């Protein structure tokens, strides 16, 4: 064999080296693409989205001094009219604001039953064991009553005649969150964060059950969720540090 046998010629070796340098290195799945796909799945299910604040260290990106809900609120006061399911708009938001969280406006297509995490875990186990159809469920990190579980349901509706609207003492709006430490019913005029969302302190909002599950009637879940919250409240009063104040 000639002296060149088993060798790569210098010019060819240079081309291979250049190709190797240009070749993308193997990497984990792109988190920005995963985020975008999850958001688009929410929009495809008909849930309107709008951009929200995100953590800036232990503060909120809105830079409001003493922000009461850091990384948990919309960017715009016009979030109700801004909310959309338009794929192109959501892609633009997600790509132009890669750190932004997103909220979904409730009461249009869906409502959300929002309970303390411990109560939600108990209720979810009971509902699944009983064969009840449970829709998408998300968990929101935090301590005490800030740790929540979100049960996404169909909305109670938006009747043309406002006199037909069924009021509920559990209805929760952004400005009344503290008044509903147990079960919160997000309907018209309210919103929740949708996964994936980042919270201060390396916490997050994540899916437990994704958007592949249909939206159930909220009344099929309400009794079990209410019972779980009542049990959790009793346990909290017996604990040295209650999860929420039972009186104001």
PERA-V494331 format. One record per residue. N is the residue number from 1. RES is the residue in three letters. PHI is phi in whole degrees, 0 to 359 (999 if undefined). OMEGA is omega in whole degrees, 0 to 359 (NA if undefined). D_FIRST is the distance of its C-alpha to the first C-alpha in whole Angstrom. Layout:
N&RES&PHI&OMEGA&D_FIRST ; N&RES&PHI&OMEGA&D_FIRST
This chain:
1&UNK&999&179&0 ; 2&UNK&286&182&4 ; 3&UNK&293&181&7 ; 4&UNK&272&183&8 ; 5&UNK&295&177&6 ; 6&UNK&79&179&9 ; 7&UNK&245&173&11 ; 8&UNK&256&180&14 ; 9&UNK&300&186&15 ; 10&UNK&302&181&19 ; 11&UNK&295&179&21 ; 12&UNK&294&179&20 ; 13&UNK&299&179&20 ; 14&UNK&297&180&24 ; 15&UNK&295&178&25 ; 16&UNK&296&179&24 ; 17&UNK&299&179&26 ; 18&UNK&296&179&29 ; 19&UNK&297&179&29 ; 20&UNK&296&180&29 ; 21&UNK&291&181&32 ; 22&UNK&281&185&34 ; 23&UNK&294&179&33 ; 24&UNK&300&178&36 ; 25&UNK&286&176&36 ; 26&UNK&302&181&38 ; 27&UNK&214&176&41 ; 28&UNK&300&180&44 ; 29&UNK&304&184&46 ; 30&UNK&300&183&48 ; 31&UNK&296&179&51 ; 32&UNK&292&177&53 ; 33&UNK&291&177&52 ; 34&UNK&299&179&53 ; 35&UNK&302&181&56 ; 36&UNK&297&180&57 ; 37&UNK&297&179&56 ; 38&UNK&295&179&59 ; 39&UNK&295&180&61 ; 40&UNK&293&177&60 ; 41&UNK&294&177&61 ; 42&UNK&296&180&64 ; 43&UNK&296&180&65 ; 44&UNK&296&178&64 ; 45&UNK&279&176&67 ; 46&UNK&97&182&69 ; 47&UNK&270&183&70 ; 48&UNK&287&184&70 ; 49&UNK&239&173&69 ; 50&UNK&210&182&69 ; 51&UNK&293&179&67 ; 52&UNK&229&178&69 ; 53&UNK&294&178&69 ; 54&UNK&221&181&66 ; 55&UNK&291&170&66 ; 56&UNK&234&191&66 ; 57&UNK&70&176&65 ; 58&UNK&262&180&68 ; 59&UNK&252&178&70 ; 60&UNK&256&181&70 ; 61&UNK&294&179&68 ; 62&UNK&289&178&72 ; 63&UNK&64&175&73 ; 64&UNK&288&180&76 ; 65&UNK&295&180&78 ; 66&UNK&68&178&78 ; 67&UNK&310&185&77 ; 68&UNK&288&181&78 ; 69&UNK&226&184&76 ; 70&UNK&301&178&72 ; 71&UNK&65&183&69 ; 72&UNK&238&185&72 ; 73&UNK&230&180&73 ; 74&UNK&295&176&73 ; 75&UNK&283&185&72 ; 76&UNK&248&174&74 ; 77&UNK&292&180&78 ; 78&UNK&265&186&78 ; 79&UNK&300&182&75 ; 80&UNK&292&179&77 ; 81&UNK&277&180&77 ; 82&UNK&284&184&73 ; 83&UNK&303&185&72 ; 84&UNK&209&172&70 ; 85&UNK&251&182&68 ; 86&UNK&294&185&66 ; 87&UNK&300&183&62 ; 88&UNK&297&180&61 ; 89&UNK&294&180&64 ; 90&UNK&294&176&63 ; 91&UNK&299&179&59 ; 92&UNK&297&178&60 ; 93&UNK&301&185&62 ; 94&UNK&297&183&59 ; 95&UNK&279&180&57 ; 96&UNK&277&180&59 ; 97&UNK&230&189&61 ; 98&UNK&296&179&58 ; 99&UNK&262&186&60 ; 100&UNK&294&165&63 ; 101&UNK&279&176&65 ; 102&UNK&227&173&66 ; 103&UNK&251&170&70 ; 104&UNK&240&180&71 ; 105&UNK&282&182&75 ; 106&UNK&270&177&76 ; 107&UNK&88&176&79 ; 108&UNK&262&178&78 ; 109&UNK&248&187&76 ; 110&UNK&220&169&75 ; 111&UNK&244&175&77 ; 112&UNK&224&172&76 ; 113&UNK&264&193&78 ; 114&UNK&243&185&77 ; 115&UNK&229&174&77 ; 116&UNK&304&187&77 ; 117&UNK&304&183&73 ; 118&UNK&297&177&75 ; 119&UNK&295&180&77 ; 120&UNK&295&179&75 ; 121&UNK&298&179&72 ; 122&UNK&296&182&75 ; 123&UNK&295&181&76 ; 124&UNK&298&178&73 ; 125&UNK&298&180&72 ; 126&UNK&293&182&76 ; 127&UNK&296&181&75 ; 128&UNK&292&179&72 ; 129&UNK&296&181&74 ; 130&UNK&275&179&76 ; 131&UNK&76&179&74 ; 132&UNK&284&177&75 ; 133&UNK&289&178&73 ; 134&UNK&250&181&72 ; 135&UNK&274&177&70 ; 136&UNK&298&180&68 ; 137&UNK&223&178&68 ; 138&UNK&236&176&67 ; 139&UNK&244&179&68 ; 140&UNK&245&184&69 ; 141&UNK&289&179&68 ; 142&UNK&160&176&71 ; 143&UNK&243&179&73 ; 144&UNK&60&184&77 ; 145&UNK&286&177&78 ; 146&UNK&285&176&75 ; 147&UNK&279&188&73 ; 148&UNK&232&171&73 ; 149&UNK&236&186&72 ; 150&UNK&247&178&72 ; 151&UNK&257&181&73 ; 152&UNK&275&183&72 ; 153&UNK&227&170&75 ; 154&UNK&294&179&76 ; 155&UNK&280&174&79 ; 156&UNK&289&177&83 ; 157&UNK&110&177&83 ; 158&UNK&231&185&84 ; 159&UNK&297&178&88 ; 160&UNK&295&178&89 ; 161&UNK&269&183&92 ; 162&UNK&298&179&92 ; 163&UNK&293&180&95 ; 164&UNK&273&182&93 ; 165&UNK&297&182&91 ; 166&UNK&269&180&90 ; 167&UNK&286&181&91 ; 168&UNK&219&182&89 ; 169&UNK&293&178&90 ; 170&UNK&269&181&86 ; 171&UNK&304&183&85 ; 172&UNK&234&175&83 ; 173&UNK&239&183&83 ; 174&UNK&308&183&81 ; 175&UNK&277&181&84 ; 176&UNK&244&184&85 ; 177&UNK&302&183&82 ; 178&UNK&293&181&84 ; 179&UNK&278&182&87 ; 180&UNK&233&183&85 ; 181&UNK&289&179&83 ; 182&UNK&269&181&83 ; 183&UNK&275&176&82 ; 184&UNK&245&179&81 ; 185&UNK&251&179&81 ; 186&UNK&276&177&79 ; 187&UNK&230&184&81 ; 188&UNK&296&178&82 ; 189&UNK&87&181&82 ; 190&UNK&234&181&79 ; 191&UNK&202&172&75 ; 192&UNK&221&171&73 ; 193&UNK&290&174&69 ; 194&UNK&249&176&67 ; 195&UNK&292&355&63 ; 196&UNK&275&179&61 ; 197&UNK&226&179&63 ; 198&UNK&260&179&63 ; 199&UNK&237&179&66 ; 200&UNK&303&179&67 ; 201&UNK&79&179&66 ; 202&UNK&61&174&63 ; 203&UNK&266&185&65 ; 204&UNK&203&169&64 ; 205&UNK&249&186&65 ; 206&UNK&226&177&63 ; 207&UNK&282&167&63 ; 208&UNK&262&173&64 ; 209&UNK&230&189&64 ; 210&UNK&274&185&63 ; 211&UNK&285&175&64 ; 212&UNK&289&178&63 ; 213&UNK&269&180&66 ; 214&UNK&290&180&69 ; 215&UNK&275&181&72 ; 216&UNK&276&171&75 ; 217&UNK&294&183&79 ; 218&UNK&300&183&80 ; 219&UNK&291&178&83 ; 220&UNK&286&180&81 ; 221&UNK&255&194&79 ; 222&UNK&300&184&82 ; 223&UNK&298&180&84 ; 224&UNK&296&179&81 ; 225&UNK&294&179&80 ; 226&UNK&297&179&84 ; 227&UNK&298&181&84 ; 228&UNK&296&179&81 ; 229&UNK&293&178&82 ; 230&UNK&295&177&86 ; 231&UNK&297&179&84 ; 232&UNK&295&180&82 ; 233&UNK&295&178&85 ; 234&UNK&296&179&87 ; 235&UNK&298&181&84 ; 236&UNK&293&180&84 ; 237&UNK&290&180&88 ; 238&UNK&272&180&87 ; 239&UNK&274&178&84 ; 240&UNK&302&177&85 ; 241&UNK&234&182&83 ; 242&UNK&293&181&84 ; 243&UNK&288&174&81 ; 244&UNK&207&178&84 ; 245&UNK&290&181&88 ; 246&UNK&273&177&90 ; 247&UNK&219&182&93 ; 248&UNK&244&NA&93
